[in-house]
Amino acid sequence: MNDERASRGSQVQGVVLSAKGLTKVYRMGEVEVHALRGVDIELLAGEFVVLLGPSGSGKSTLLNILGGLDLPSGGVVRFRDQDLTAADDGERTRYRRENVGFVFQFYNLIPSLTARENVALVTDIVSDPMRPEDALDLVGLSARLDHFPAQLSGGEQQRVAIARAIAKRPTVLLCDEPTGALDIETGRVVLGALERINLELGTTTAVITHNAAIANMAHRVVVFADGRVKEMRHNPARMHAEELEW
């Protein structure tokens, strides 16, 4: 299967999202914090990318800019032919709503809604959504449709959050430390859900992590340090999520 996955990596093509010369400076009184220092990166159609690096290396700042949640201090971000850095607030909102799914470390589910209802919140605002039931089935939760968050484990809650993110059929799925609050066994299950979505739906998937083991399941690994891309490498043979050890 690893050989099959390696060959599938060669089918990944076409730039979906790109950044050129990205800088981000936060000003705190008299102090300037340089979160990004001239980052160039591309995400390709159907690609599974791991952005690897320690806390404070600029990964989350980059994800927020790529996802249209924040603007860079300098540089250009493009989604296909659209210049996101030149877009107004309304255009960036449409970009996020129609093209980007977000998964964060903490699940942000509404406690008073069932799993199905949490996912339906997203399907109500886009033109061609999945049925909530189908999105939950993709992440292995077809038996938990009518359970409330308090009745679900941490890993199940995270999978509901993933189902909510992918139910609008996003072009790009951006995940910030999606296993950060989970133990290894639960983390593997969550990563397996992301793996399945990438494989079956062809969703371009970027996962931010400080966990080097997760890099083994990626088509490509981008290593960050001090706000810069330190290294970029391709995996000749990818591992299944269930094979990861850390």
N, C-alpha and C positions, 0 to 999 in steps of 0.2 A: 504493500500500500504506500510506503514511503516513496518508491519509484514512481508510482502513479501520481502522487502529489507533486513530486519534483517536476514531472512532465507537465502537469497542470499549471505550474508556475510559469512555464514558457508561454502559456496562453494569455496571461495577464498583459493587457495592453491598453494604451490610450490614457492620456493624463486627464484625470477628473478634477483634481484640486492641486494647486501649486502655489508656492510662496517663494519670493525672490528678495534677498537682501533684508529680511525682516529684522527690525529692532524694536525693542520695547523698553522704555525707561519709566520707572515709577518715581515720582518725587515725593519725598517725605520731609517736609520742612526744607532744611538746607542740604539734605542727603538725596543723592540720586542712586537708585538701584537699577542696574542694567540686567533685566531678566532675559532678553534676547539680544545677541550681538552679531547680526548679519547672517540669519539662517536662510538657507536655500533648501527646499524640499518639494518633492512631487509625490502625490498619491495616484496610483494607477487603477483603472477599472478592474474590479474583481480581486484586488490585492488584499492580502492580510499583512499588515505592517505592525511591528512592535517598536514603540519609542521607549528606549531604555535609558535609565540614568537615575542618579540619586535625587532626593528631595532638593528643590532649589536650583535644579539644573536648567529649568526653562520649559520643561515638557508640558505642564498644564497651561502655562501662558500661551504656548504655541497652539495647543488644542483649542483654547478659547478663541483665539484669533481665527484659526481655520474654520471654526464652527460659527463665526459671525457673532459671537458673544462679546467680543472686544475688538478694538482697532489697534493696529501697530503704531509705534511712534514713527517708523519709517519702513519703506519697502512696499511690495505689492503682493496681494493675494488674489488669485483668480480661481473661480469655479467655472470650468470649461471656458467659455468666451466672456464671462462676466467678471469685470474688475470689482471685487468686493470692497476694496479700499476706497473706491470712488463712489460706492453706492450710498444712498441715503438710508435713514433708519427704517423706512417702510420696505425698501428693497432688501435690506439685510434680514428683516423679519420674515419676508416671504421666502428668502433663501433658506433660513433655518426651518421654517414650517414645512416646506415642500421637499427639501433635499437632504436634511441632516437629522440623524437620530443620535441622542446623547445617552450615555450610561455612565453614572458616577459611582464612587465608592459607597455612598449612602443612597438608599433606594428611593426616597422621596415619594413613597406611596401615600395615598390618602387613606387613613385608618378606617374611615366609615364606609369605604367602598370595597366591594369584592374584587378579586383579581380581574374578572371579566370587565367590571365597571371601571377599574383603573386604566385598563387598556383602551376601553371605549372612549375615554376622555380625548385621546389622540385621534381616533378614527373619525370622530365627529367634526374635525376641523380640516380634513384634507379631502381631495377629490376622488382618489382611487385607493382607499385603504383596504387592508385585509380585514376579514372578520376577526373580532377579538378572539374567538374560539380557535381560529386557525393560527393566529400568532402565538397563542399560549400552547397549542399543540406542538409548534415548531421548537419550543424550549422545554418540551416534556412535561407540561402542566395541564394536560387535558382533564385530569381527575381533580383539579383544584380550582376550577372555574369560579365557584361560588363561595370560596373561602376568603375570609378577611385577612389582612396582613398579620394580625395578631395570632391567627391560626396557622401561619406559615413559618417555616424555618428561615434563617437568614439567606441561605442559598436559594430557596424558593422565592423569597421576596425579590432577590436580585434578578432572578429569571423572569419574574413579572415585569420588572423594570426594563429588561431587555425586550420582552414581548411588546411592551408599550412603545419602546423606541423604534422597533422595526415594523410595527403594524401600519405605519403610514408609507411603507415601501421606500425608505430613504435611499438616496444614491450612496451616501457616506454614513457610516456608523462610527462615532468617536467615543471611545471608552476610557475613562480616567480612573485608573486603579480599580477595575471592577471586582477584583478578588481581594482587595486590601483588607477587608473586614472579615474574611472567611478563612476557615481552616483548609488544609491541603485537599482533603477529599471533596469538600464542597466546592472549593475553587476549581478543581478539575471538571466538575459537572457544569459549572457556569461557563468555563472556557470551552467546554464541549458544545454548549448551546451557541456560543459565538462562532465556533468552527463550522457548525452545521449551517448557520445562516449565511456565512461567507461562501460555503460550498454550494448550497442549494439555491440561494437567491442571487449569488454573485455580487453581494453588497461589499463595496470597498470598506474595509474595516481597519481602523487604527486603534491600537491598545497601548495606553500609557502604563508603564509599570517600573518599579525599581527591582523587580524579581527577575533575575537573569534567566532562570529556567524557562520562563514563559516565551522567551525569544526563540526557543527551539521549534515552536509551532508556526512561525511566521514565514512568509515568502521572503521578507526583507526585514532587517533589523537596523534601526537608526539609533546610534548611541549619542546621548547628550552629556555635556559637561560645561558648566560655567556659561550657560546661555548660547553655546555653540554646538554644531554637529561635529562630534569628535571622530566618528567612524560610521560607515555605512556598508553593510554586507548582505549578501544573499545566502539563504540556506540551500545547499544542494539537495538535502533530503529533510523534509519536515517531519516532526513527530505529531502523533495524535495527542490531544489534550489529556486523554486518560493515561498516556505514557509518561507524562511529566513528573519529575520528582524535585522537591525542594525542602 
